[in-house]
Amino acid sequence: MTSMDPSSTQHPLHEPPSQLPGAPPQAPQSTPNYGGASGKGAEGSSDSGGNPFEGLVSHLRRSWLSGRTRPLEYRVAQLEALGRFLDEKKDEILEATALDMGKPPFEASFSEILLCKNELHDTLNNLAHWVKDEHVEKNLVTRLDSAFIRRDPYGVVLIIAPWNYPIQLFLVPLIGAIAAGNCAIIKPSEISKHAEKLVAETLSCYLDNDCYAVVTAGVQGTTRLLENKFDYIFFTGSPSVGKIVMQAAAQHLTPLTLELGGKNPCYVADSCDVRNVARRVAWGRFSNAGQTCIAPDYVLCSLELQEKLIPALREAITEFYGPNPKDSPDFARIVGDKQFRRVRALLGSGRLAIGGQTDEEERYIAPTVLADVLPSDPAMQEEIFGPVLPIVVVTSRDEAIDFINARPRPLAIYAFSCDTQEVNEVLDRTSSGGFCGNDTLTQVTLPSLPFGGIGQSGLGQYHGRFSFETFSHPRGCLHRHMGLEPLNTPRYPPYTPQKLGLIMATFQIKRRGNCTLL
């Protein structure tokens, strides 16, 4: 596996990467540096007229075309190697995420280790079944033939990961890419620099260096990387950068998955257990210091419920982090200075009900609740991606649903109520990438559920079998019998009414039963 750090000019389409999480920052670019255990991809170094990654992509493509990654045994061996990476580098992963954003070991062990191992084990448990050809129904003409769907690997895929969960959000897509039989280039985020260094320096000790490579790059290098032709691109980050990635993919008509994010609404009905709601919402909002793409971004509730919820949230925050969360070992920090200043600027929205304390030197922002926030306030104009929870007052469930539907479709919608019918009504009348009733975040722990956005919050899905299918091309196959030529005679000229009648009878699909509209 090769680690590369290129130098090049910036693409004119790149915006100043400050608006949303996942957008890589402007950073000085170093001279091309080709490292890694094998040194493969050094041929990617080129003069000013070439692309610094062309050789690396070509090398991986040759490996893929050789058929090396296709056997099931090979895929299983590489996946098991990822399991060893998680086991043997656990302490280093915990240390890197702590250095990057003060992530508590408990949260890192759960989100960066356990969830990855669950995905890995689910894939290893089922891969032998997933790779089997899926036989399909046939008509009379093809009754003696073989018709099936074969899930082929795409080829050489690119995985661009964000900084907020720097191990999970490159490793889970990589599990799907390997399971499907692809070669892959992984581009971890340079914002979480300690995690990036760990991945770049150690992953090559576990995976086949001829088929998998790590690229370290900032904005300019990533732009040059995207100029190459890939067979699939998987990007996790902000909508603004997602548009750039999609435009780059369009140059080669490359299919892609975009995991983006957005403002996830959380509707809380009057008929709820306020204490339980407060604990579950506070956990979902303030874990990882709010730097989670599926965190509840704002609460919608009645004025009466807001006045009950605020003291319950204060109690939950104190229970979780003590009277001064800054001293708690269980509360993370904002990943960088630019991100800190962006989130701090949102604290002026509405009425400060809880928290609001900041320390720029430590990049600390206290768990904060803003009450009576207006739709026009700054906190409602962008994804917060920090430990700040706005509460927007609505007069009814219908108004809350209208509020949600008037905005871009989010990655997740949350609804709390002791009345199951009320939760289901929010589910039935809204649209989002995913949904969770009476809790937050936990939907992402199930590999059996697809994870992905819709509209501005993303394109495509993964986790469990969905990861395997994302990185696989469903290839429709028909293998006909070489003999029995008389069966084909009716389709050949010269045409006659009798031949047409025979063809219509043997090829047609008949409707079964009737559909009754009630």
N, C-alpha and C positions, 0 to 999 in steps of 0.2 A: 504494500500500500504506500502511496506517495503523498507527501504533504508538500503543498506548493503555495508560495506567496508572491504574486506577480506585481508588476508595475505597468501602468498604462494611463492613457488619458481618460477623462470622465465622459460618459455618454451624455449628450445634451438633454436627454429626456429625464435624467435623474433630478428629482426635486431635492431641496434641502431636507435631509431625513430627520426632521424633528417632530413631525406632527403626531405619529402614532407608533406604538411599539412594534418592533420587528423591522423597522426601516433602518438599514445600516448607516452609521454616521460617517460624515466626512472625516477621513483620517489620512495622514501621510502614508504614501505607498513606498514600500521598500523595493530594492533591486530583486529581480527574479531569484528565488531560492528554492531549489528542488531537493527535498530531503526525503526521509522515509527509510524504512528498513531495506527495501530492495533497490532503491534508486530508479525504479521504473518511471518513465514519464519525463526523464531529463531531456529526452528529445523534444519535449514541448518548448524548451527554450529556443527562441528564435530572434532574428534581428527585428528592427523596428517595423519591417513591412509585414511580419507575420503575427499570428495569434499565439500568445504564450502557452495556451492550453491545447493547441491543435494536436501536438504529438501525444499528449496524455489521452485525449479522447480517442485518437486513432489506435493507440495501444490497447485500450480497453475494448474497442470495437473488434479488433482482431481476436482478442481472447474470447469475446462472445461468439463471433462467427465460427470459431473452432469447435463450438458445442460444449465447451468446458463446464459451463454453469447449468446445463440442462439436466443431467442425471439427478434423480431424487437423492441419492446418497451424497452427492456433492453439496446440495442445498442443505441437507440435514447437518452435515459436518460444519458448514459455515455458520449455521444458526446456533449449533452447540458451542461454537467458538465465541459467539456473542454472549452466551450464558457465562462462559468462563471470564470474559471481560468484565461483566457485571459483578461476578463473585470476587475476582482477584483485585479489581480496582475500586471496590466499594469505598474504602477509606479515602482514596484520592478523589472520588466523585463527591463525597460529602465535604471534603476540604475545599475543593474548587468552587462548589456552589456557595459555600459559606464565605469564601473570599470575594466572590463576585457580587453577592447581594445579601450576605448575612442570612442565607437560608438555614433555618433550624434543621439539625440532623433528622429529627422526626419527619418533617415535611419532605426533605430530600430522600430519605429512605423509602417513604411511601410513593412519592411521585416519580422519582428518577430511577429507583431500583425495583420496587415491588411491582408497579404497574407495567414496567418494561418486561420483567420476568413473566408476569401473567400473560402478556401478549406473546412472548416467546414460547411459553409452554403450550398455550392454546394452539399456536401454529404448528409446533412439533407434534402435538397430539392428533392433529387433523390433516396435516399436509398430504399424507399418502392418499387420503380420500379426495382432497381438493384437486389434486393433479390428474385424477382419472378422467378419461373422456366421458362426456355426458351424452348418452344416446337419446335421440329425439324421435318423435312420431314420424311416420312415413306414409306416403300415399300408395295407391295400388301399384303404380308403375315401379316404385322403388322398394316394394315390400321385401324383395330378396337381397337388397343392398344394405350397406352400412351408412347410416347418417348420424353424425355426432358433432359435438362442440369440443374443440381442443383449446385449452387455455395456454397460449404461447407467451413467452416473455417478450417484452417490447425490444430489448436490446441494451443500450447504454442509457441509464437514467441519471438525472441530476436531482439531488435532494438538498434544498436550501433551508436551513433550520434557523429558528429565532433564539433569543437569549434568555427568555423567561423560564423555560424548562429545557435547558441546553442539552441534556442527555436524552430525556424522553422524546423530545420532538425531532430528533434526528434518528434515534434508534428504532422507534416504532415504524416509521415509514421504511427504514432500511430492512427491517424484518420482513415486511411485505415484498420489497424489491428482491431480496435474496430468495424468499420462498417461491416467487414466481419465476426465478431463473435468470434474472438480469445481472449485468454488471452495473456498478454504481459509483458516482462521484458524490461525496458528501461535502457540503460547504457549511460548517458551523458558523454561528454568529461571532464576529470579532468583538462585540460589546461585552459578552461574558468571556473575557479573555483567558481566565484561568481554566475554565471548562474547555474552551477552544484549544488551548495548549495541550491539555490532557488528551483530548481526542486525537489531535494531530500527531502526538508523539507516541501514543500507545496502541491505537486501534490496529496499526499495521502489524503488530506482534501477534494478532489473533486471526486476521482475515487474509485471504489470498491476495497478495500484492499485485498480481496481474489482472485482477478483476474488480478490485475495490480501491478507491483512492480518496484521501482527504485533501481538500484545497482550503488553505487559509487566505482570505482576501477581504479587503474593504470594498467600498462602493466601486472604485475604478476597476479593481480586479474582477469583481463579480460581474460587472458590465461586459468585460472582455470574455469572461467564461460563458456568458449567455449568448455570445455571438456564434458559438459552436453549435453544430447540429446534434441535438440529443433526440432520443426516441421517446422519452417521457420526462416531464419536469414536475417535481413536487415541491411546492413553495409554501412555507408558513411565515406569516408576517402581517404587515399592514395593507389595507386596501390600496393606498397610494403606490406602494412598491409592487403590489400584486398586479396593477395595471401595466407597469413597466415590464414585469416578467412575462405577462401574457402577450404584450406586443413583441417581445423578443422571440417568444415561442411561435408567434404567427409567421415570422420570417421563414421558418422551416416547416410550417404546418404541424408543429409538434403538439401532441395532446398533453394536457397538464391537469394537475389538481392544485387549487388555491385554498389554503386554510387561512382565513383572514381575521374575522372577529367582528367587533361592533359593540353597540350599546345594548346589553342584555337586560330587558325589563323584568321586574319581579313584582307581580301583583299580589297584594295581601288583602284578603277579604276580612270583613268585620267578624265573621264567624270563624275564628281560628284560636289556637292556643298561643297567645302572644309570647309567652316565655320560650316555647319551643321554636317559634318563628325567629325570634331574636337570636337564639343560639345558632340556628342553622344558617341564617343569613349572614351573621357576623363571621362565622367560620368561612363561608364561601367568599365573602368580600375581602376579609383581612388576611387570609392565608397567603403566604408569599408576598406579603405587603400589597395585596391587591393586584399583583402583576400576573393575572391569569385571564386568558382570552374568554373563558366561559364564566367568569365571575359575574354575579348579579351587579349590574352597572348602576341601577337606580331602582327605587321602590315606588310603586303606585299604590296609594291607599287613601282612605277617607281621612278627614281632619280629626275625627274622633279616634280612629285607630292610630294615627300618627302620635297623638299625645300619650297613648298607652305604649306604643312601640319604643319611643325614645328612652324612657327609663329602663325598659327591658333590654334594649341594646347596650345601655351604659352598664347594666349589671353583667351582661354577657362578656363585654370587653374586659371588665375588671376581673371577672372569673377566669378568663383566658390568659390575660397578660399582666394582671396585678394593677395596683393603683397608678403605677408609672410604666406604661408599655415600653418606654425607651430602655428600661433596665431589664426587660424580660428577655431571656434567651430564646424565647419561642416566637419572637416577632422579627421579621426580616427587614431589610433596608432596600431603598430604591437603587436600581442597578448603576446609574450614572448621574453626573451633574446635570446634563441636559434634560434627562427624564425627571429629575428632582424638581428643577425649576418649572417645568411644564405643569407637573401635578400641583405644585405649590400655588401656581397662578389661579387654579380653579377653586381655591378655598374661600374666595370672596362671594361665591354664589349662595343665595338664600340666607338662612339664619344659622349661625354656627351653634349646633346643639350639643355636640360631644367632640372633644379632642381639638384639633387645629394646631397643636404645637409642632414646630419644625426645628431641625438642626441641619444646616447645609453641610457642615463639615462631616457629619456622620451620614448624610443623605437620609435622615430620619424624618418621616412624617407620621404623626400619631394616628391611630385609628380614629377616623373623623366621620361624623354624621352631620349632614346639612339638612335642615328642615325648611319647609315652605319654598322649595326651589321652583323657579318658574321655567317653562320650556325655553325661554329666551336667554337664560343664564348661561355663562361660559361652561359650567359643568355638564350642561345638556347638549353641547355642540360637538363633542368628540368623545371617543372612548377614553375613560378615565385612566385605567391601567395603573392604579395606585390605591392606597388605603382610604378612600373617600367614598362615602355612600350618600348620595342625594335622595331626599324624599320629595316626591311630587304629589300634591294633594289632588284627588279626583273625587267626584261626587257619587259615582256608581261604578259597578262592574262594566256596564256598557261604555261609559266614558273611558275607562282604562283600556278596554279593547280597541276603541276608536283611536286612542292615543298611540297604542302600539302599531296599529295598522296604517297610521298616517306617516310612519317612519320606515327607513330601510329595514328589510327583514334581518333580524339578528341571528347570531350563532346559537343562542339559547333563549328560551323563555321559561320563567319560573312562576308558579302560581301556588299560593297557600290558602287553604280553606279546610275547615272540618267537614264541609259539604262536598262530597266527591263529585256531585253533579256540577257544582260551581267550578271546580278545577277542570272538569271535562269540557265545560263551555268555553273556557279560555283556550284549551287545546283545539277545540273544533273550529273556533272563529278566528284563529290567528295562524301565521305561517312563520316558521323559523327552522334553522338547521337542526336543532334538537329541542327537547322539552323535558322538564322535570317538575313533577307536582309534589309539593310539601317537602322539598329539600333543595339543596344546591350542590352543584359539581358532581354528585355521585353517579350521574348517568354516564360519565366518562370512564368509570371503573369497570364497565361491562364490555368485554370484547365482542359479545354477541350483538351489541347495538352499533349501527353505523355512526361515525362521528364526522361531521362536516357542515359547511354552511350552505346558504342559499342566497342568491342575489349578491348584494354587496358583502355579505359575510363569508362568501366562499363559493367554490365550485368543486364538486367531487366529494368523496367520503373514504374513510379508512377505519382501521381497527379490526382485529380478528380476521375473519374470512374476507371482509371488505377490503382490507389492505392487499391481500393476495389478488383479489379480483381487480383492484385499481391498477396494479402493476402487471396485469395479464391482458392480452388481446384475445377475446373470444372468437376463435377461428371456426367458421362454419365449414364442415367437411362432409362430402358425399363420396363414398367409394363404391362404384358400381361393379356388377358382375360382368366379366368380359364376354361371356356367351349370351345365350338367350336373345339373339339379335331380332328374331321375329316380334318380340315385345316392343321394339323400337320402330317397327315399320310404319305404324299409323302416323307418326310425326313427320315422315319424310315426304317431299313432293314426289309425284304430282298429288296435289291436295284434292280431296273429294268430300262431299257432304257426309258420307259414311265414316271417313277417317275423322272428321271434325267431331261427329257425335261420339265416336269411341274415345277420342282424346278428352272431350268434355266430361265424359262419364268416369274416366280413370284418374283425372287430375283434380277434379273439383273437391272442395271441402264442404260438407253438408252441415247446416246448422242443427244443433241439438236442442230440442225442446223450444219453449216459448219464454219470452221475457214479459212479465206482467208488471205494468206500472200501477202502483197503489196510490 
